[in-house]
Amino acid sequence: MRVVVALGGNALDGKTRQGVYAAQVRNALAASRQILEIVKAGHQVVLTHGNGPQVGNLALQQELSAADVPPQPLHVLDSMTQGQIGYLLQREIGNALKECSIARPVVSVVTQVLVDAKDGAFGDPTKPIGPFYDQGTAKRLAKERGYVIRRVKPRGARAFRRVVPSPEPIGIVEAGAISTLVRSGAIVVASGGGGVPVVPDRRGRLRGVDAVVDKDLAAEKLAEAVDADALLILTDVEKVKLSYGKPGERGIDRMTATEARRHAGEGHFPAGSMGPKVLACVRFVERGGALGVIASFRKGAEALEGGSGTRITADPTPREKGRKEPG
Amino acid sequence: MRVVVALGGNALDGKTRQGVYAAQVRNALAASRQILEIVKAGHQVVLTHGNGPQVGNLALQQELSAADVPPQPLHVLDSMTQGQIGYLLQREIGNALKECSIARPVVSVVTQVLVDAKDGAFGDPTKPIGPFYDQGTAKRLAKERGYVIRRVKPRGARAFRRVVPSPEPIGIVEAGAISTLVRSGAIVVASGGGGVPVVPDRRGRLRGVDAVVDKDLAAEKLAEAVDADALLILTDVEKVKLSYGKPGERGIDRMTATEARRHAGEGHFPAGSMGPKVLACVRFVERGGALGVIASFRKGAEALEGGSGTRITADPTPREKGRKEPG
């Protein structure tokens, strides 16, 4: 199968979220072992990743050194984390393949993701990014840089944070080049951090916008773009849960798109965590993809074979009912 | 012709070297116009770029915020500038092509460059990078982080700077993927900042090293890797000069590899500026490339046709003498 694998940014920055290089290498190494297993199982891999901790650190550095170095806009910081994380992933995946004498190019592609300037999210920024500020700094930054600042904690000195829009991804600008590489047999890292968000003007010219595209929804667009068979979203839990953290909590082994949408409607999947992962898988199978899987980042290969995680498939047509699912 | 175009980092950061986003966009826009001209002349383009001002800014930010955010090693900063500059170039080149209704994918590839751990440069770091320090800070950083620090100015409070090795590039790790993209018709941005320097261990596993590979020598390796016909190095002067800045200064229209090596031996090309550009072109034609050109970054397309810049070609074999040069 051709599989788009989505890896959380936290998985790449360790539980301590310290951003220390040695810890990032250890995590890239752990990710590379997972990718190796998936490759050894015979699958083609396109890898995407979050960048939350990394772009947060970069945003904090911009503020702390703003008197001496001009701060870069958020979309540029996104592109920088694509270079940073892409480098570590391609190096460590390449190393892991070499140890098993598997000759396969591994390459990261700087990726822009199209969003719509008229997306409602631009009028209602909700995604907190970067450092926490006290009220005075928050007011100054709002005035000087046009940041939208919200109180994110009920009390405390540093209770304010910048919020940015989280618009829907419409398409992957570099889809053609990524597909070319995938077809050539390369393992491609793309659309890191949800992609660098860009909007077209009337003539189609792109410009960057300060927004954060959800990494899992962008992964779904990537999976469509490369004509993937499966979308595998790796996270820090084994399965999607119903009644998560409540009495009666239970893991889901498999569900159809309609079942998933029903559970989502009943509020089982929180917006900031499992919600977009389930939505990404549902969209993928509704748009023709064979299989969406949400699984632990320690059990990616196993989950693709059905031995772990939660599998999401399209609703069976009457004729297909009772047939075995793909994968 | 298939042309590798090398663009200086200063050309991308403006004359003020301020690192302000708007200025970087203007410069990427100017670069995109040049690339457009070369594409319209019918050539295939692989673009590489320096990162001096950008990586200097990033290194300074690491120091200024080190108390709050863990500093990343230099090779990681290199990968970040590849994302940053690659994004701006691919976006603006894409925009320029769109205005002319030219459908061509434009894509940046995160690129590692192999260097030899036994390269003599590792015993003799010479390339200054990042901020200027006072003596106390210099001593502390040397102790805490193992930096090699040198006095770079005879006097003044901030007279010290970190120096890193500048080893020879041996090969482009992502050569295969880059070639695949080029053959597919894409315009590829690769090997930015001279590439992220990596060394193999005994088992061939790569690790990053804090070094700076000369961008023009890495461009030459890239040109070999993609089987380019021409290596075009764009800079801020019109031609290579003999006796530069001295009485009798004169521009060179064309020279053979042997003539170039002789002029270099006579000290006409300073090590920090024109020296590596001439050496890159000489190596390229000695290793089978048809044409090396050094020209103003405003006249790239013109220079490829012979109307500007300095052309470097292989020494003619006896049989070839008197023939027209390629291009």
Interface residues (C-beta under 8 A of the other chain):
Chain A: Q18 G19 V20 Y21 N57 L60 Q61 Q62 L64 S65 D68 V69 P70 Q72 P73 H75 V76 S79 M80 T81 Q82 G83 Q84 G86 Y87 L88 Q90 R91 G94 N95 K98 E99 P105 V106 V107 S108 V109 V110 Q112 V173 E174 G176 A177 I178 T180 L181 S184 A186 V189 V196 V198 R203 G204 R205 L206 R207 G208
Chain B: Q18 G19 V20 Y21 N57 L60 Q61 Q62 L64 S65 D68 V69 P70 Q72 P73 H75 V76 S79 M80 T81 Q82 G83 Q84 G86 Y87 L88 Q90 R91 G94 N95 K98 E99 P105 V107 S108 V109 V110 Q112 V173 E174 G176 A177 I178 T180 L181 S184 A186 V189 V196 V198 R203 G204 R205 L206 R207 G208
